[in-house]
Amino acid sequence: MTGIDFRLNPPIDSPALNVLYAASWPRHIERDDWPELAHSLAHIWAWDGERLAGFVYVAWDGGVHAFLLDPTVHPDYRRRGLGLALVKQAELAAKAAGCEWLHVDYEEHLDPFYRAAGFRPTLAGLIRLWDVD
């Protein structure tokens, strides 16, 4: 992507991540720390100059399974391929770490995006642990 600087595992910039999440996730609550990133396999930041345009991170089981989490693109940068580029960067990071599988959970309306990114549907199970309004 022209003008976008992808950074793998940079120091965590909480203010920038809070701005991105607030613009992208209606229920986001501002926070100062992101401990899940310290334990993740990778976190990829997409910067447009001084502005965080996108973000994704990859959790893993310590073995061959990696899990794509929170692919987020600022509304001002959507529909330009940035989301697919972030997923590709996550895929490359997981592959470089020796993972054999990259998993993702998503809602049905996102199926076209994830298929375009190379994911194929599989059977999976899910238990809701808490009721969420």
N, CA, C and O of each residue as an XYZ file, in Angstrom:
532
protein
N       0.851     -1.178      0.000
C       0.000      0.000      0.000
C       0.890      1.232      0.000
O       1.836      1.326      0.782
N       0.591      2.148     -0.857
C       1.354      3.379     -0.983
C       1.194      4.245      0.259
O       0.079      4.510      0.707
N       2.321      4.679      0.806
C       2.304      5.586      1.943
C       2.077      4.942      3.292
O       2.132      5.633      4.310
N       1.822      3.640      3.340
C       1.578      2.953      4.606
C       2.855      2.237      5.027
O       3.476      1.523      4.240
N       3.232      2.443      6.283
C       4.412      1.814      6.866
C       3.939      0.743      7.836
O       3.387      1.060      8.890
N       4.151     -0.534      7.488
C       3.777     -1.638      8.354
C       4.925     -1.894      9.329
O       6.076     -2.042      8.916
N       4.608     -1.947     10.621
C       5.623     -2.176     11.646
C       5.252     -3.418     12.452
O       4.140     -3.534     12.969
N       6.195     -4.332     12.545
C       6.005     -5.578     13.273
C       6.547     -5.439     14.688
O       7.732     -5.165     14.881
N       5.683     -5.626     15.670
C       6.045     -5.614     17.085
C       6.783     -4.353     17.544
O       7.791     -4.456     18.242
N       6.300     -3.170     17.165
C       6.952     -1.957     17.657
C       6.571     -1.711     19.120
O       5.694     -2.398     19.644
N       7.203     -0.757     19.779
C       6.739     -0.391     21.124
C       5.256      0.000     21.063
O       4.801      0.623     20.104
N       4.527     -0.376     22.095
C       3.081     -0.135     22.112
C       2.799      1.345     22.329
O       3.309      1.955     23.269
N       1.983      1.913     21.450
C       1.578      3.313     21.513
C       0.106      3.347     21.924
O      -0.782      3.366     21.073
N      -0.145      3.355     23.246
C      -1.525      3.305     23.756
C      -2.406      4.443     23.252
O      -3.542      4.185     22.854
N      -1.931      5.706     23.251
C      -2.808      6.767     22.749
C      -3.245      6.545     21.296
O      -4.414      6.743     20.966
N      -2.327      6.143     20.442
C      -2.675      5.918     19.031
C      -3.637      4.754     18.887
O      -4.582      4.823     18.102
N      -3.405      3.678     19.642
C      -4.294      2.522     19.562
C      -5.681      2.859     20.091
O      -6.678      2.387     19.545
N      -5.760      3.664     21.140
C      -7.062      4.093     21.658
C      -7.828      4.929     20.641
O      -9.041      4.771     20.505
N      -7.146      5.810     19.932
C      -7.809      6.627     18.901
C      -8.351      5.725     17.796
O      -9.494      5.883     17.368
N      -7.532      4.779     17.334
C      -7.967      3.858     16.280
C      -9.157      3.024     16.737
O     -10.153      2.922     16.021
N      -9.064      2.427     17.921
C     -10.149      1.578     18.407
C     -11.419      2.386     18.657
O     -12.513      1.902     18.367
N     -11.305      3.589     19.180
C     -12.489      4.426     19.425
C     -13.214      4.746     18.123
O     -14.444      4.805     18.092
N     -12.463      4.950     17.059
C     -13.074      5.250     15.757
C     -13.669      4.009     15.111
O     -14.564      4.115     14.272
N     -13.178      2.827     15.493
C     -13.545      1.597     14.797
C     -14.457      0.659     15.578
O     -15.222     -0.097     14.979
N     -14.387      0.698     16.891
C     -15.154     -0.214     17.735
C     -16.046      0.613     18.674
O     -15.529      1.238     19.601
N     -17.359      0.634     18.462
C     -18.251      1.493     19.244
C     -18.179      1.281     20.758
O     -18.418      2.225     21.510
N     -17.863      0.097     21.217
C     -17.831     -0.183     22.658
C     -16.433     -0.074     23.267
O     -16.225     -0.488     24.408
N     -15.489      0.469     22.533
C     -14.127      0.561     23.049
C     -14.073      1.452     24.287
O     -14.666      2.530     24.322
N     -13.357      0.981     25.289
C     -13.096      1.757     26.500
C     -11.604      2.058     26.518
O     -10.779      1.149     26.431
N     -11.268      3.324     26.632
C      -9.866      3.725     26.605
C      -9.073      3.002     27.687
O      -9.550      2.812     28.806
N      -7.857      2.606     27.333
C      -7.006      1.915     28.283
C      -5.550      2.312     28.107
O      -5.144      2.785     27.046
N      -4.782      2.114     29.149
C      -3.369      2.484     29.135
C      -2.449      1.321     28.838
O      -1.344      1.511     28.329
N      -2.899      0.111     29.154
C      -2.020     -1.033     28.925
C      -2.710     -2.073     28.045
O      -3.937     -2.142     27.978
N      -1.899     -2.866     27.384
C      -2.362     -3.882     26.438
C      -1.563     -5.154     26.691
O      -0.738     -5.533     25.860
N      -1.792     -5.824     27.824
C      -0.970     -6.988     28.167
C      -1.050     -8.123     27.152
O      -0.103     -8.897     27.013
N      -2.164     -8.227     26.448
C      -2.292     -9.291     25.454
C      -1.258     -9.148     24.334
O      -0.862    -10.140     23.722
N      -0.826     -7.922     24.071
C       0.173     -7.723     23.022
C       1.548     -8.206     23.468
O       2.338     -8.677     22.649
N       1.836     -8.093     24.760
C       3.119     -8.573     25.271
C       3.225    -10.090     25.154
O       4.324    -10.637     25.075
N       2.082    -10.763     25.145
C       2.074    -12.218     25.067
C       1.735    -12.742     23.676
O       1.665    -13.954     23.471
N       1.527    -11.856     22.734
C       1.131    -12.291     21.397
C       2.347    -12.723     20.580
O       3.488    -12.392     20.902
N       2.072    -13.455     19.538
C       3.120    -13.854     18.600
C       3.602    -12.640     17.815
O       4.796    -12.474     17.570
N       2.649    -11.796     17.427
C       2.987    -10.607     16.633
C       1.874     -9.583     16.747
O       0.709     -9.927     16.949
N       2.249     -8.323     16.615
C       1.260     -7.262     16.432
C       1.791     -6.366     15.324
O       2.956     -5.967     15.320
N       0.904     -6.064     14.388
C       1.280     -5.312     13.199
C       0.526     -3.992     13.206
O      -0.695     -3.949     13.351
N       1.282     -2.922     13.045
C       0.746     -1.565     13.060
C       0.922     -0.981     11.665
O       1.994     -1.106     11.072
N      -0.118     -0.346     11.139
C      -0.068      0.289      9.824
C      -0.140      1.795     10.022
O      -1.187      2.339     10.375
N       0.972      2.454      9.793
C       1.058      3.899     10.015
C       1.017      4.648      8.690
O       1.651      4.240      7.716
N       0.279      5.729      8.660
C       0.291      6.690      7.556
C       0.880      7.964      8.139
O       0.161      8.797      8.692
N       2.174      8.106      8.013
C       2.854      9.215      8.673
C       2.761      9.040     10.172
O       3.219      8.031     10.708
N       2.172     10.012     10.859
C       2.029      9.966     12.314
C       0.675      9.406     12.748
O       0.376      9.372     13.941
N      -0.143      8.967     11.796
C      -1.492      8.487     12.102
C      -1.566      6.972     11.975
O      -1.143      6.401     10.969
N      -2.112      6.321     13.013
C      -2.312      4.882     12.974
C      -3.557      4.587     12.140
O      -4.673      4.933     12.526
N      -3.353      3.951     11.006
C      -4.448      3.667     10.075
C      -5.025      2.275     10.266
O      -6.184      2.033      9.930
N      -4.226      1.355     10.804
C      -4.701     -0.007     10.977
C      -3.847     -0.787     11.948
O      -2.733     -0.386     12.288
N      -4.394     -1.920     12.393
C      -3.736     -2.724     13.411
C      -4.313     -4.136     13.384
O      -5.487     -4.326     13.068
N      -3.495     -5.111     13.714
C      -3.950     -6.482     13.917
C      -2.935     -7.172     14.819
O      -1.760     -6.804     14.848
N      -3.404     -8.182     15.558
C      -2.422     -8.974     16.285
C      -2.719    -10.455     16.157
O      -3.820    -10.870     15.798
N      -1.680    -11.243     16.469
C      -1.735    -12.687     16.304
C      -1.390    -13.341     17.639
O      -0.289    -13.162     18.160
N      -2.331    -14.093     18.183
C      -2.079    -14.912     19.361
C      -1.674    -16.300     18.866
O      -1.828    -16.612     17.685
N      -1.160    -17.127     19.766
C      -0.811    -18.481     19.340
C      -0.794    -19.430     20.518
O      -0.857    -19.014     21.675
N      -0.708    -20.694     20.212
C      -0.723    -21.719     21.251
C       0.683    -22.154     21.643
O       0.838    -23.102     22.412
N       1.697    -21.489     21.137
C       3.077    -21.867     21.407
C       3.561    -22.972     20.494
O       4.710    -23.405     20.587
N       2.700    -23.422     19.625
C       3.039    -24.503     18.699
C       2.761    -24.111     17.266
O       3.383    -23.190     16.737
N       1.831    -24.801     16.636
C       1.588    -24.615     15.200
C       0.327    -23.821     14.880
O       0.047    -23.561     13.710
N      -0.442    -23.430     15.901
C      -1.693    -22.724     15.662
C      -1.571    -21.254     16.054
O      -1.205    -20.931     17.184
N      -1.882    -20.374     15.112
C      -1.913    -18.935     15.361
C      -3.354    -18.457     15.163
O      -4.138    -19.079     14.447
N      -3.682    -17.341     15.813
C      -5.054    -16.851     15.814
C      -5.071    -15.361     15.500
O      -4.475    -14.563     16.223
N      -5.741    -14.994     14.438
C      -5.859    -13.596     14.027
C      -6.884    -12.900     14.916
O      -8.005    -13.383     15.078
N      -6.493    -11.756     15.494
C      -7.383    -11.035     16.402
C      -7.397     -9.540     16.093
O      -6.380     -8.941     15.743
N      -8.561     -8.976     16.234
C      -8.791     -7.527     16.144
C      -8.268     -6.845     14.884
O      -7.684     -5.766     14.986
N      -8.450     -7.422     13.714
C      -8.046     -6.639     12.530
C      -8.896     -5.363     12.494
O     -10.125     -5.416     12.445
N      -8.221     -4.239     12.519
C      -8.901     -2.954     12.655
C      -8.333     -1.965     11.662
O      -7.120     -1.775     11.576
N      -9.225     -1.337     10.912
C      -8.834     -0.289      9.965
C      -9.650      0.951     10.294
O     -10.873      0.888     10.421
N      -8.966      2.073     10.431
C      -9.660      3.332     10.699
C     -10.675      3.589      9.587
O     -10.376      3.347      8.418
N     -11.863      4.072      9.927
C     -12.884      4.317      8.897
C     -12.387      5.157      7.713
O     -12.836      4.947      6.587
N     -11.484      6.090      7.943
C     -10.968      6.919      6.852
C     -10.114      6.143      5.854
O      -9.806      6.658      4.779
N      -9.723      4.902      6.192
C      -8.819      4.119      5.338
C      -9.466      2.846      4.803
O      -8.797      2.027      4.174
N     -10.742      2.679      5.045
C     -11.420      1.455      4.608
C     -11.671      1.450      3.103
O     -11.712      2.487      2.442
N     -11.837      0.236      2.601
C     -12.145     -0.009      1.181
C     -10.981      0.361      0.258
O     -11.186      0.746     -0.893
N      -9.762      0.240      0.778
C      -8.560      0.522     -0.004
C      -7.589     -0.658     -0.015
O      -6.509     -0.575     -0.601
N      -7.979     -1.758      0.637
C      -7.108     -2.923      0.688
C      -6.229     -3.007      1.915
O      -5.433     -3.938      2.036
N      -6.352     -2.053      2.833
C      -5.499     -2.060      4.018
C      -5.798     -3.260      4.913
O      -4.877     -3.862      5.466
N      -7.055     -3.606      5.060
C      -7.405     -4.768      5.883
C      -6.779     -6.041      5.349
O      -6.215     -6.826      6.111
N      -6.874     -6.251      4.042
C      -6.254     -7.433      3.435
C      -4.742     -7.404      3.595
O      -4.119     -8.442      3.819
N      -4.152     -6.221      3.483
C      -2.698     -6.102      3.646
C      -2.289     -6.419      5.077
O      -1.256     -7.054      5.290
N      -3.072     -5.994      6.059
C      -2.779     -6.314      7.452
C      -2.867     -7.819      7.700
O      -2.012     -8.389      8.378
N      -3.892     -8.458      7.157
C      -4.040     -9.901      7.319
C      -2.848    -10.615      6.672
O      -2.342    -11.589      7.228
N      -2.405    -10.153      5.531
C      -1.246    -10.760      4.868
C       0.007    -10.616      5.729
O       0.787    -11.561      5.851
N       0.203     -9.448      6.323
C       1.354     -9.250      7.210
C       1.279    -10.203      8.407
O       2.298    -10.751      8.827
N       0.085    -10.401      8.951
C      -0.108    -11.329     10.068
C       0.194    -12.759      9.632
O       0.821    -13.523     10.365
N      -0.252    -13.106      8.447
C       0.021    -14.444      7.899
C       1.526    -14.673      7.764
O       2.033    -15.732      8.133
N       2.228    -13.688      7.240
C       3.682    -13.812      7.076
C       4.389    -13.941      8.423
O       5.338    -14.714      8.550
N       3.939    -13.196      9.424
C       4.543    -13.270     10.756
C       4.322    -14.650     11.368
O       5.238    -15.212     11.969
N       3.128    -15.197     11.225
C       2.830    -16.524     11.768
C       3.654    -17.594     11.053
O       4.183    -18.511     11.681
N       3.750    -17.465      9.757
C       4.537    -18.429      8.988
C       6.010    -18.354      9.380
O       6.662    -19.388      9.527
N       6.540    -17.143      9.552
C       7.941    -16.968      9.941
C       8.222    -17.574     11.318
O       9.346    -17.992     11.595
N       7.207    -17.623     12.174
C       7.363    -18.194     13.509
C       7.215    -19.712     13.515
O       7.346    -20.351     14.559
N       6.942    -20.283     12.350
C       6.830    -21.732     12.249
C       5.433    -22.281     12.421
O       5.251    -23.495     12.510
N       4.442    -21.409     12.469
C       3.060    -21.874     12.599
C       2.606    -22.523     11.298
O       3.045    -22.147     10.211
N       1.724    -23.502     11.431
C       1.167    -24.180     10.258
C      -0.252    -23.726      9.938
O      -0.721    -23.893      8.813
N      -0.928    -23.158     10.916
C      -2.327    -22.784     10.752
C      -2.551    -21.375     11.278
O      -1.983    -20.984     12.298
N      -3.384    -20.617     10.574
C      -3.834    -19.310     11.043
C      -5.353    -19.361     11.104
O      -6.022    -19.511     10.081
N      -5.885    -19.236     12.300
C      -7.323    -19.323     12.541
C      -7.912    -17.918     12.683
O      -7.212    -16.974     13.050
N      -9.193    -17.798     12.391
C      -9.921    -16.561     12.666
C     -11.384    -16.902     12.899
O     -11.945    -17.769     12.229
N     -11.986    -16.220     13.842
C     -13.430    -16.298     14.056
C     -14.025    -14.998     13.536
O     -13.445    -13.926     13.709
N     -15.176    -15.100     12.903
C     -15.804    -13.889     12.384
C     -17.298    -14.097     12.212
O     -17.788    -15.225     12.164
N     -18.003    -12.991     12.122
C     -19.440    -13.030     11.899
C     -19.716    -13.242     10.413
O     -18.892    -12.918      9.557
N     -20.885    -13.789     10.129
C     -21.241    -14.196      8.770
C     -21.102    -13.071      7.741
O     -20.687    -13.327      6.610
N     -21.440    -11.832      8.107
C     -21.380    -10.738      7.140
C     -19.940    -10.415      6.706
O     -19.735     -9.727      5.706
N     -18.948    -10.911      7.456
C     -17.545    -10.676      7.106
C     -16.947    -11.790      6.250
O     -15.768    -11.740      5.902
N     -17.752    -12.791      5.912
C     -17.260    -13.921      5.132
C     -16.586    -13.507      3.816
O     -15.519    -14.036      3.500
N     -17.167    -12.581      3.036
C     -16.485    -12.207      1.779
C     -15.075    -11.645      2.008
O     -14.157    -11.942      1.243
N     -14.903    -10.840      3.055
C     -13.580    -10.290      3.351
C     -12.596    -11.406      3.682
O     -11.501    -11.458      3.123
N     -12.986    -12.300      4.592
C     -12.055    -13.344      5.008
C     -11.785    -14.365      3.913
O     -10.683    -14.911      3.842
N     -12.756    -14.631      3.068
C     -12.490    -15.492      1.908
C     -11.489    -14.816      0.972
O     -10.590    -15.475      0.449
N     -11.636    -13.505      0.756
C     -10.694    -12.770     -0.094
C      -9.286    -12.794      0.493
O      -8.300    -12.718     -0.240
N      -9.196    -12.900      1.817
C      -7.892    -12.956      2.486
C      -7.294    -14.360      2.452
O      -6.155    -14.553      2.876
N      -8.046    -15.340      1.954
C      -7.530    -16.697      1.830
C      -8.054    -17.686      2.847
O      -7.685    -18.859      2.808
N      -8.902    -17.246      3.755
C      -9.465    -18.155      4.750
C     -10.584    -18.979      4.127
O     -11.301    -18.518      3.239
N     -10.714    -20.202      4.612
C     -11.798    -21.075      4.194
C     -12.588    -21.482      5.427
O     -11.998    -21.784      6.464
N     -13.916    -21.496      5.331
C     -14.726    -21.865      6.495
C     -14.455    -23.304      6.933
O     -14.207    -24.181      6.107
N     -14.507    -23.528      8.241
C     -14.382    -24.855      8.825
C     -15.420    -24.978      9.921
O     -16.004    -23.983     10.350
N     -15.644    -26.179     10.366
C     -16.509    -26.359     11.520
C     -15.739    -25.936     12.760
O     -14.541    -26.198     12.876
N     -16.411    -25.296     13.665
C     -15.797    -24.874     14.921
C     -16.890    -24.812     15.976
O     -18.078    -24.795     15.656
N     -16.485    -24.780     17.211
C     -17.441    -24.671     18.304
C     -17.193    -23.398     19.089
O     -16.092    -22.847     19.073
N     -18.225    -22.939     19.776
C     -18.129    -21.690     20.512
C     -19.061    -21.764     21.719
O     -20.214    -22.177     21.603
N     -18.548    -21.360     22.866
C     -19.363    -21.246     24.075
C     -19.301    -19.796     24.530
O     -18.213    -19.267     24.758
N     -20.449    -19.146     24.667
C     -20.487    -17.788     25.214
C     -20.376    -17.897     26.724
O     -21.219    -18.516     27.374
N     -19.340    -17.299     27.276
C     -19.093    -17.395     28.712
C     -19.794    -16.302     29.512
O     -20.014    -16.464     30.712
N     -20.140    -15.219     28.881
C     -20.823    -14.113     29.555
C     -21.907    -13.583     28.649
O     -21.743    -13.556     27.430
N     -23.009    -13.161     29.230
C     -24.051    -12.488     28.456
C     -23.579    -11.057     28.203
O     -23.139    -10.366     29.122
N     -23.676    -10.628     26.960
C     -23.268     -9.277     26.586
C     -24.467     -8.588     25.948
O     -25.121     -9.146     25.067
N     -24.746     -7.382     26.396
C     -25.876     -6.626     25.815
C     -25.515     -6.121     24.443
O     -26.329     -5.466     23.792
